[in-house]
Amino acid sequence: MRFLAHLGRLLAELASFAWHNKAWWIIPVVLVLLVLAALIATGQVAAPFIYTIF
C-alpha cells in the first residue's frame, strides 16, 4: 500500500514539474512507460497459465 502512495506522489510531482516548466513532452513519455510496465507485469503473471493450456 505504501508503494502506491509513493507512486502517486511521484506522478503528482512529475505533473507539477511539467506544468511549471512547460515541459509537456514528459506527460506522454511517463504514460507510455506506465503502460509498458503494466503490460510487462500482466505478462509475467499470465505466463504460467499459458503454459498449462498447451
C-alpha positions as CSV (number, residue, x, y, z in Angstrom):
1,M,0.0,0.0,0.0
2,R,2.9,2.4,0.7
3,F,4.2,1.7,-2.8
4,L,1.0,3.1,-4.3
5,A,1.2,6.2,-2.1
6,H,4.8,6.8,-3.2
7,L,3.9,6.2,-6.8
8,G,1.0,8.7,-6.6
9,R,3.3,11.3,-5.0
10,L,5.9,10.7,-7.8
11,L,3.3,11.1,-10.5
12,A,2.0,14.3,-8.9
13,E,5.5,15.7,-8.7
14,L,6.1,14.9,-12.4
15,A,2.9,16.6,-13.3
16,S,3.7,19.6,-11.3
17,F,7.2,19.8,-12.9
18,A,5.7,19.6,-16.3
19,W,3.1,22.3,-15.5
20,H,5.6,24.8,-14.0
21,N,8.3,24.3,-16.6
22,K,6.0,23.9,-19.6
23,A,7.6,20.5,-20.4
24,W,4.5,18.9,-21.9
25,W,6.6,16.2,-23.6
26,I,7.1,14.5,-20.2
27,I,3.5,13.5,-19.8
28,P,3.2,11.2,-22.8
29,V,6.6,9.6,-22.0
30,V,5.5,8.8,-18.5
31,L,2.2,7.4,-19.7
32,V,3.9,5.2,-22.2
33,L,6.3,3.9,-19.6
34,L,3.4,3.2,-17.2
35,V,1.5,1.3,-19.9
36,L,4.7,-0.8,-20.8
37,A,5.2,-1.6,-17.1
38,A,1.6,-2.7,-16.7
39,L,1.9,-4.9,-19.8
40,I,5.1,-6.5,-18.6
41,A,3.6,-7.1,-15.1
42,T,0.5,-8.7,-16.5
43,G,2.5,-10.7,-19.0
44,Q,4.6,-12.2,-16.2
45,V,1.5,-13.2,-14.3
46,A,-0.2,-14.7,-17.3
47,A,2.8,-16.8,-18.5
48,P,2.3,-19.8,-16.2
49,F,-1.3,-20.1,-17.2
50,I,-0.5,-20.1,-20.9
51,Y,2.0,-22.9,-20.4
52,T,-0.7,-25.1,-18.7
53,I,-3.0,-24.7,-21.7
54,F,-0.5,-26.2,-24.1
